[in-house]
Amino acid sequence: MILLRQYADSAELQSGLESVLAVSPLRRLQTTRGFYLSVQSSNCGQLGWVSDRQGYRYSELDPLTGKPWPSMPAVFRALAQRAAEAAGFAGFDPDGCLINHYEPGTQMGAHQDKDESDFGAPIVSVSMGIDARFFVTGPERRGRSRAVDLSDGDVVVFGGPARRYYHGVRKLKYSEHPRFGAVRWNLTFRKAG
């Protein structure tokens, strides 16, 4: 895992984010056990990650609108490719970007990104808005975790053995960002198909 501090310019990404959400709005996804995730999500690109009682998977269509996901903004793709290359993963070409919206009190439990078909490609994760504590436990869900505080503009790239590490986000504390208010955005770029 490679941390690129202050690598992204969230002001540059904001209009792309708004254009995607105007077409495919945020929603809370349901887990296979019927619970709802505390974060709200959307996607852009050729494939979007979806979750419901039938399972976790990628889909070419937004189940909320029945239409293809919005195209990935060029500024998103360029950032993901630059970050991957800076971390040693040249040639990364994401076909999906999962957008997660966190508010104070929300969190993301330890999980693996394992629904993609290409594990040779890295994951590129971009933080925007308020700070969050990201944690990694490694190849097992349980056990000792290592935490790192992420701020607006920080990018984490993970590939190789770390590509399948369990990771998550601790419950967000209240704070405000001058541009996004009391919200954290996370853009997670993947090669899903």
C-alpha positions, 0 to 999 in steps of 0.5 A: 500500500502506497500513501500519496499525501495531498496528491489530488486536488478536490476542487478539480474533482468537484464538478465531475463528482456533481455531474455524476451524481446528477445522473446517478444519485446517492443511495444506501446499498443493502447487504446480502443479510438485509442490512443497509450500509451506513454510507451512501454510494453511486458509481461512474464508468463502464461498471458500477459496484452494487449490493443487494439481497442477491449479492455483491457484484458489478453491473453495467446498469444503475439499478436505481435508474435502469440506465448505464452508469454515467461516464467516468469524468476525464479528470477522474481517470487521469488522476487514477492513472497518475496515482497508480503510476506514481505507486509503481502500477503503470498502465492502470485503466479503471473501468469503474469508480465507486463513490462513497459519501460519509457523514459523521458517525458513519463507517465502513467495516473491514472488507476485501475488494474481491468482486473484480475480475482482475486482481493484477490491477491496483485499487486507487482510493481518493479522499475528499472532504473531512478527515477519516481514519483508514485501517488495514488488518492484512490478509485476515479480517481479524487481528491487529490493525494498522491505522492511518489518518487520511485528509482531503487530497490523500490517495491510497494505492494498493496492489500486489499482495496488499490488493486483497488486504482487509481494510475499512474506515473507522467511525467518522468524527464531526468536523467540517471541510470548507468546500464539502461541509461535514462530509467525506467523499471517497472515490475508489477506482477499480479494474472490475471487468 
